[in-house]
Amino acid sequence: MLLVSNFSGQNSVSGIRKITQDEKELYSYCDLSDVDNMILSHSSLARRLEILNVRALIKELGLNIRIQYKERKPICDEGFISISHSDELAGIIWSRETEYSLDIEKISSRMLRISNRAFSVEEHTFAGADLRKLTILWNCKECVYKLANNKGIDFKKQIQVLPFNENDKIMCDYFYDTNRKRTYVFDYKQILDHTYVWGKQIISNDTKR
């Protein structure tokens, strides 16, 4: 069931749907590729539902694209795609020319359990014990992680989310070298009991720290 669409701007297609559990109905609805069927045949039920709901969302949004995976990162035959899901929601952003990143996360006390290893002193000072703010910080760091495409990133030390006011855009820095950083800009919203963040890189790799 499509919940929201076209939240990411004019040069992209985006949407979020509620994950449905009827596997038989999803199989009959989705236009599956040979790659999809191969992955589905070796996946758990939870993973199959994630894949099928994403393919259903792609169809609901009117996109005619095929997804493959390169080192577990989704890529498509045309343009760029970012995929995110929780146990309850699945979302995508697709753009022909711009690489966006999307992350969806349920607001929960899990953020308190991971906060010491994920957030800096400055980020703790900003968010405190506010679960919604902590979740948005985590969303931003996950988005940076996807865009940077570097599995060895230290979320706490290398990704800095700058303080933000409600309804403002969020700026993030990724320090990928001793004196070099990349800067990203993100938007965010809430749907049901989830936050979702999306955005892109805005400043090149040559920016000094």
NORSUL-V493440 format. One record per backbone hydrogen bond with DSSP energy under -0.5 kcal/mol. NH is the residue of the N-H (numbers start at 0). CO is the residue of the C=O. If there is no record, write none. Layout:
NH&CO + NH&CO
This chain:
2&15 + 3&15 + 5&13 + 11&8 + 12&93 + 14&91 + 15&3 + 16&89 + 17&0 + 18&87 + 22&20 + 25&21 + 26&22 + 27&23 + 28&24 + 29&25 + 31&29 + 36&32 + 37&33 + 38&34 + 39&35 + 40&36 + 41&37 + 41&38 + 42&39 + 47&43 + 48&44 + 49&45 + 50&46 + 51&47 + 52&48 + 53&49 + 54&50 + 55&51 + 56&52 + 57&53 + 58&54 + 59&55 + 60&56 + 61&58 + 62&57 + 67&74 + 69&72 + 70&68 + 72&69 + 74&67 + 76&65 + 79&94 + 81&92 + 83&90 + 85&88 + 89&16 + 90&83 + 91&14 + 92&81 + 93&12 + 94&79 + 99&97 + 100&198 + 102&196 + 104&194 + 106&192 + 107&105 + 110&107 + 111&108 + 112&108 + 113&109 + 114&110 + 116&113 + 117&113 + 118&114 + 123&119 + 124&120 + 125&121 + 126&122 + 127&123 + 129&126 + 130&128 + 133&129 + 134&130 + 135&131 + 136&132 + 137&133 + 138&134 + 139&135 + 140&136 + 141&137 + 142&138 + 143&139 + 144&140 + 145&141 + 146&142 + 147&143 + 148&144 + 149&144 + 152&149 + 154&152 + 155&116 + 157&153 + 158&153 + 158&154 + 159&157 + 159&172 + 160&158 + 161&159 + 161&170 + 167&164 + 169&185 + 171&183 + 172&159 + 173&181 + 174&157 + 174&172 + 175&173 + 175&179 + 176&179 + 179&176 + 180&206 + 181&173 + 182&202 + 183&171 + 184&199 + 185&169 + 186&197 + 188&195 + 190&193 + 193&190 + 194&104 + 195&188 + 196&102 + 197&186 + 198&100 + 199&184 + 201&182 + 202&182 + 206&180 + 206&203 + 208&178
